[in-house]
């Protein structure tokens, strides 16, 4: 479980702005790992994962890049 938390920490440090495709992939990976963590290992290891994910989301919303996709409150999907 620490590997996922370390991965999210590394993403936070290296990315200046989060592209939406990357954001969706990180969110899906976090959801999948969180579900497995809670059912198999208890609450302890999940705290590291949640802390890293919260930092990443804070950076995402501070950067303002969410406005590009969610302008007007309606999701904007690129591609097919």
C-alpha positions as CSV (number, residue, x, y, z in Angstrom):
1,X,0.0,0.0,0.0
2,X,2.9,2.3,0.6
3,X,3.8,2.1,-3.0
4,X,0.6,3.8,-4.1
5,X,1.0,6.5,-1.5
6,X,4.6,7.1,-2.7
7,X,3.4,7.2,-6.3
8,X,0.8,9.8,-5.5
9,X,3.5,11.9,-3.5
10,X,5.8,11.7,-6.6
11,X,3.0,12.8,-8.9
12,X,2.3,15.8,-6.6
13,X,5.9,16.8,-6.6
14,X,6.6,16.5,-10.3
15,X,3.4,17.8,-11.9
16,X,2.8,21.5,-12.0
17,X,-0.6,21.2,-13.7
18,X,-2.7,18.1,-13.9
19,X,-4.1,17.2,-17.2
20,X,-7.7,15.8,-17.0
21,X,-6.8,12.4,-18.5
22,X,-4.1,11.9,-15.9
23,X,-6.5,13.2,-13.2
24,X,-9.1,10.6,-14.1
25,X,-6.5,7.8,-14.1
26,X,-5.2,8.9,-10.7
27,X,-8.7,9.1,-9.3
28,X,-9.6,5.6,-10.6
29,X,-6.4,4.1,-9.2
30,X,-7.0,5.7,-5.8
31,X,-10.6,4.5,-5.7
32,X,-9.5,0.9,-6.5
33,X,-6.6,0.9,-4.0
34,X,-8.7,2.5,-1.3
35,X,-11.4,-0.2,-1.7
36,X,-8.8,-3.0,-1.5
37,X,-7.0,-1.4,1.5
38,X,-10.1,-1.1,3.6
39,X,-11.3,-4.6,3.0
40,X,-7.9,-6.4,3.4
41,X,-5.6,-4.4,5.6
42,X,-7.7,-2.3,8.0
43,X,-7.6,1.5,8.4
44,X,-3.9,2.1,9.2
45,X,-2.3,1.8,5.7
46,X,-5.2,3.8,4.2
47,X,-4.2,6.9,6.0
48,X,-1.0,7.3,4.0
49,X,-2.9,6.8,0.7
50,X,-5.6,9.3,1.7
51,X,-3.1,11.9,2.8
52,X,-1.2,11.7,-0.5
53,X,-4.4,11.8,-2.5
54,X,-5.7,14.8,-0.6
55,X,-2.5,16.7,-1.3
56,X,-2.7,15.9,-5.0
57,X,-6.3,17.1,-5.1
58,X,-5.5,20.3,-3.3
59,X,-2.7,21.0,-5.9
60,X,-5.2,20.3,-8.7
61,X,-7.8,22.7,-7.4
62,X,-5.2,25.4,-6.5
63,X,-3.8,25.3,-10.0
64,X,-7.1,26.2,-11.5
65,X,-6.8,23.6,-14.3
66,X,-10.2,22.2,-13.2
67,X,-11.8,25.3,-14.8
68,X,-10.7,24.2,-18.2
69,X,-12.8,21.1,-18.2
70,X,-15.6,22.0,-15.8
71,X,-16.3,25.6,-17.0
72,X,-19.9,26.4,-16.4
73,X,-20.4,23.3,-14.2
74,X,-20.8,21.1,-17.2
75,X,-18.1,18.4,-17.8
76,X,-16.2,18.9,-21.0
77,X,-14.9,15.6,-22.5
78,X,-12.2,15.6,-25.1
79,X,-12.0,12.8,-27.6
80,X,-14.3,9.9,-28.2
